[in-house]
Amino acid sequence: MKPSKPLKIFILEDDLWYGTMLEHYLSLNPDYQVQRFDSEKSFFQKIHEQPDVVTLDYTLAEGDADGSKVLKKIKEFNPDIEVIIISGQDQITTAVELLKSGAFDYLVKDEDTKDRLWNVLLHLQEIKGLKKEVETLKDALKKNFDFSKVIIGQSEAINSVFKLIEKAAKTNITVSITGETGTGKEMVAKAIHYNSNKHKYPFVALNVAAIPPDLLESELFGHEKGAFTGANGKRIGKFEEANKGTIFLDEIAEMDLHLQAKILRVLQEREITRIGGNSTISLDVRIIVATHKNLLKEVQNKTFREDLYYRLLGLTIELPPLRERGNDYLILAKHFIQSFCSDNRLPLKTFSEEAIVKLKQYDFPGNIRELKSIIELAIVMAEKDIIGACDINIDNNDQLGNLLNKETSLKEYERQIIQFFLNKYNQDVIMVSKKLDIGKSTIYRMMQKGEITK
């Protein structure tokens, strides 16, 4: 990867011959801009020029200066400056301490030092290039995540949501997003994250309902090797993965009371402990939760902790169902046509008047997610560039009824029906088990056997 600008290298070396040799050798690379200094004083007079890398002689002769003190001063000035220690002494203990203090590498002076330094700088240059690329991509993502363009709609109901997203993005307040399945709760969570001061750090999403209860604690907090049967290595949990960024817990109401108590502690103490571990891990993470249920009713039903409810409440954003968003269904439908046709290199299609009427008369119980699926199927089914009413399949009963036209086993019927409802309700095992009046364990077992997919 060719750097966009030269790598600025400062050499701090009080041995004139050795410093001159390094300066000459490194200057052979046209991508390096090299300056040499023979004293700590002259070096710090120029550090405002912000070098990318400093090669530091550990045993400077000037005063009581030594590499560890100079390293500390450099890192205090700018922790992003990488420091490579070059020492005439091969001391493992000293090297380890310097690396712990932030040195990028420790090289011992010998006839191969300049070659090893050359390789270290090439590696460091690649790392810096990748970091820059990541930062550029994150900045681009933030610019592209204009929620008024990503969250499509012009209704008064959705404009009210936009205003709340703006307020949420300005602070790190805990956000609680409510709304029916398919209304776009995760999209709103992403809009808040990528427009906040945490946008350069991870956004980690977890659907609580999609994880078996006995695995959820490990998924959230991670575990140490040997913590339980099957824990063959250390695993980082979602909270730790999201550190400095945002964790989005979807369908929070499906979490059991035991784990709710642990989440409450995380919110209070801002730290976690991996399963099987003893040390605590400090957290700086924003929490956004979502549910399609009324959490207050869950508190009244004793299925959700009251203390956790008030901790999570924060700023509440209620997403309106599609049927309450006026003509947004048509704006969204046209957006889905443009997106699907573009992605699949198809000629752009339009709706017939009859198709628009059919869409308008439908309540969309699956909301935006259902609308998207309906439109994409209609594009595929339409014979011409006009999508007719006959191309729009919005009768769920007919879709299930079509299964009966195929002669197959009762087990296969069961599999297809469960898969249908899992797709409809965004892999929400709890909801599907209630809708179909079957045990959650039955669905999880079928998932583990590969009979149905997540």
N, C-alpha and C positions, 0 to 999 in steps of 0.2 A: 504494500500500500504506500503510494508516494505521498509524503506529507504536503499539506497545503502551504506551509511556511517552514523556514529553516528551524532546526532544533537548536535553541540557544543554550550553549554549554559554558559554564564558568569552571575554570580549573584553579583550585586553591592549593598551591604547592610551594613550600619555601625552598626546596632544592631547585636552584635555577636550571641546572642541566636537565633534570628529570621533568620539570614542568615544561621547559621548552620542547623537549622531545615529545611529550604528550600533545602539546598544542599543535606542533607540526603534523604529527601523525593523524590526529582527529580532523584537522583542517583539510586533509586530502578528500574527505567526504563533502561534496558540494552542498549537501543538505544540512550541514552543521555550521553554526556560527559560533566560533570559539574565542573566549577571552581568558587570559591567564593572570593570576594574582599571586604575589609572593608573601602577602601578609593578611592577617585577619582584618586589620583596619582598612586597607585599600579595598578588600573584598566587600565589606559591609557599606562602604561609601557608594558602591555601584549596585547593591542588591535591589534597589528600587527599579532597576531595569528588568526585573522579573525573569531570571533565567529559568529554563525548563528543567535543567539538570546541573548539579554541582558535583564535581569530583573533588573529594576532600582528603588531604593528607592528614592522617590521624594524629601524628606526632609533630605538630607545628612547633617550631623553636621559639616563636614569639611569646614572651611573657609566660603566663601559666596556662595559655590556651591549649586545649586538647580537643580531639575530634568530637567527643561526646558533648562538650559545652557548645562548640560551634554548631553541631547538628541541632541541638535544642534551640539555639537562637534562630537558625534558618527556618525550622519548622514553626516557631512562634511567629515569624514574619509572614510566612506563607506555607501552610501544610501541603500544598500541591507541588512544591518544588521537590524533585526527587534528588536524593543524595546518595552517591556511591563512595563508600569509604575505601581509600587506598592506604595500606599500612605496611610497614616493614616488619611487623611482628605477626606471627601465626598463632594467635591466641583465640581458642574456640569460645571461651567464656566471654571475652570482650566482644567478639563478633556477634554472639547471640544477643547480648545486651543492646548493642547498637541497632541490630535489626528490630528488636522489640521497641526501640525508641523511634523507629520510623525510617531507618536507612533502607534504601532499595537493595543494596548489595554490599558485600565486603570482599575486597580483593587484596591479596598479599603481593607485595612487590617482588617480582622476579623477572626472568627474561621473557616470560609469556604474558605478563600483565597487560601490555598494550593490546594484544590480540583478544584477550578475554574481555577487556574493557570495550573494545570495538563490538564484540558480540552482545555484550550486556546492553550497550546503547542501541543497537539495532532492535533488540527485543523490547526495550523500553519505548523506543520510537513507535513500534507497532502497537504497543499497549495504549500509548497516548493517542495514536490515530484512531484506534477503535473507540476509546472513550469519547473523543471528539465526535465521532460518527454517531455514537449512541445519543450524546447530548443534542446533536443536530436533529436526529430522528424524534427525540422526545419533544424538542421545541416545535418541530413541524407537526407532531401529533397534537400538541396543545393548540396550535393555530388552526389545525384542521377540525378540532373538536369544538367547533362553534355550535353550541347545543341548539340554537335557533334554526340551524340548518340540518343537524343530525336528528333532532327530535322534530319530526315534521308535523306542521299544523298551524292554523291561524285562528282557531276558535278562542273565545274568551276564556274557556276553561283551561286550555293549554297555555295561554299567555300568562295566566295566574301562576302556573307551575314554573314558567320561565323566570318570573320575578323571585320565586322562592329559591330556585337554583342559584341565581345571582347572589342572594343573601348568604346562602350556605357556603358558596365558594370563597367568600371573603374571610371566613374564619374557619377554625377547626372544630366547630360545634358538632356533637354527635347528631346524626340525621336518621330519622325513622321514615321510611317510605312505605306507604300503604296503597293498595289498589288490587283490583282483580288480576287473575292470571292473564299474562299476555299484554299488559298495559305499558310495559317498558321500564320496569323498576331498575333493572341493571343498567340500562342506557342512561337513566337519570343519575345513578350512582357514579358512572364513568364521567358524565358531564361535570358533576361537582368536583371529582378528583382532578381531572385534567385542566380545570380552570382555577384550581387552588394553588397555594404555594407548595403543595406536595406533588405537583405534576411530574417532577423529575424522578420520583421514587415509585416503587411498585404499587400497582392496583391489583389486589388479590381477591377473587370472588369465590365463594363457596356456597353451594345450595345445601342447606342443612338437611332438607327432606330427602336428598338424593344419596346420603351416606348412611349406611346401617348404624344404628345407635351405638353398637359396641365398638365401632371403628372411629366414631366421630371425635372422641377425645384425643386420640393419637393424631388425627388429621389436623386438629386445631393447634395442639400444643407440642406435637412432635414426641419422640421418645429416644431414650438412650439404648445402646446395644445391650441385649439381654434383659430388657425391661419386662418382657413377657414372651411366651412361646411364639416363635416366628420373628421376633425382633432381632434379625441377624446383623443389623448395623444401626448407627445413629441416623435419625430422620429429623429434618427441620419441619416444624409445623407451619400452618398458614399464618399464624400471628407473627412468628419470627420472620417468615418470608416477606411479610408486608411491612416490616419495621421501617420507620420514617415515612411510610406511604399510607395507603388506605386499605382496610379490609372490609369487604362487603359480604355480610351474612344474610343470604336470602332465605326466606321462610323460617325466620328465627323462632316463630311460635311452635315449630315442631321439635324444638330442642327439649330433652327431658330435664326434670327439675334438678337432678344431680349436676349436670353440666351447666345449667343456668347459674348455679351457685358459684361455679368456677369462673364463668364469664363475668359475674358481678365482681369477683375479687380482682380480675384483670383490669376492669374499669376503675376500681378503687386504688389499686396499688401500682398500676401501670408496669407490671412485671409478670412473667410466667416462669414455670418450672417444667421442663420436659418430663414425661412419664419415665419413672425410674432414675431420675436425676436428683441432685441435691442443690446445685447452684441455681440462683435466680438469674433471669435474663431481663434486663430493663427494656421497656418498650416505649417508642414514640410513634404511635400509630393512631390514625383516625378510624373511627368505627362508624360504618353506615349499615343499618339493618333494614330489612324489608319483609313484609308479610301480606298475604291476601286476607288475613283474619283480623278481627277486631281484638287487639291485645287487651283492652280494658275488660272485655267480656271473658277473655281467657283468664285474667286475674280473678275475676268474680267466680269463675268455675274452678279455681284453685289449680289450674294447669300451667299457669305462668306466675312467676314470683313478682309480688308487688314492688319490692325494692328494686329489682332489675328493671321492671317496667318504667319506673320513674327515672332510673339512670339512663335508659335508652331513649326516653321520650325526645329530649333535645328539640330540634326543629323538625316538625312533622310535615311531610309533603304527601298529600293524597292525590294519586293519579286518577283522573276521571276515566270511566270506561268509554270505549269508542262510541257507543250509542248515545252518549251525552256530549259529544264533541262536534255537533252540527255537521257541516260538510267536510270535516277533516278526513272522513273515510275516503272521499273521492280524491282529495289531495294526496293522501297516502297511497291509494291504489295507483294513481298515475306515476308516483315516484317509484313504486315497486315495478311497474312496467318498464320504465326507463332503465332502472338498475339491472333487472333480469335480462332484458334484451341486449343491453350493452355487454354484460358479463358473458353472454352466450352468443354474441355476434349475430343476433337476429334482427330483422327489420322491425322498426318501432311499430307497435300496435296501438290501436285506440278502441274505446268502448262504443258499442251501439247504445242508443237511447234506452232500449229494453234492458240491456245489461246494467246500466246505471240505476234504473228503477229497481231491478232485482237486488242490487247491492244496498240501495237506500232502505228497502223494506226489511232487511235482515238485521238482527240485534247483535250479531258477532259476540257470542258468549266467550269465545277465545280471544277477543279483542284484536290488537294489532298483529300478534303472531298468527292468528287464524286468517286474518285478511291477507297477509303476505303469502301464506300457503295457497289460499284460494286463487289469488291473482297469478302466481307462478304456474299453477296447474292450468288455469284458463289460457295462458299464453301458449302453453304446449298443446292444448287441445284445439285451439282455434285454427281452422283450416286456412283462413285468409288473414289480412292485416286488421280486420275488425273483429273484436271479441264480442260475441253474441251472448244473449241470456242463457242459451243452451250450453255454453262453454263454462259457465260459472256453477260449480257444484257446491251448494251451501246447505244441502239437506243431510245432516249427519245420520239421520235414521236410514236414509237410502244407502249411505256409504256402508253402514253396518249390515243392512239388509242384503247388500250384494254378496257378502260373505257366504250367505246361505245358498247362493246359486252354485257354489263349488262343493262337490261331494268330497268331504274329507273327514278326519277323525274329530271326535269331541275335543281331544287335547289340542289339536291344531286350531280349532275354533277358539278355544280358550286363549291360546297364545296370541292369535291375531287381535282378539278383542282387547286384551291387556296392553299389547303394543300400541294399538290405536289410541287408547286413553292416555298412555304414558306420553305419546307424542303430543296429544292435544293439551295436556296439562303440564308440559315442560318437565317431564321426568319426576313429577311430584308423587312419590310412592304413597305418601300418607293420604293424599286426596284421592288417588286412584283406588286405593284399598277401600276407602269409604264409599266412593261412587259405585263400585262393583260388589261391595259387601264381601270382600275376601281378606284374608290375613296379609299383613305386610310381609311376613316371613315367606309366604308363597311367592310374592313378587321378587323378593331378594334372592330366593333360591333359584328362580328361573333365570335371573340375571347372571348368577354365578355359573350356571350351567350353559350360558350362552343361548338359551332359548328365546330370550328377548334382549334387546340392546338398550343401553342408557342413552 
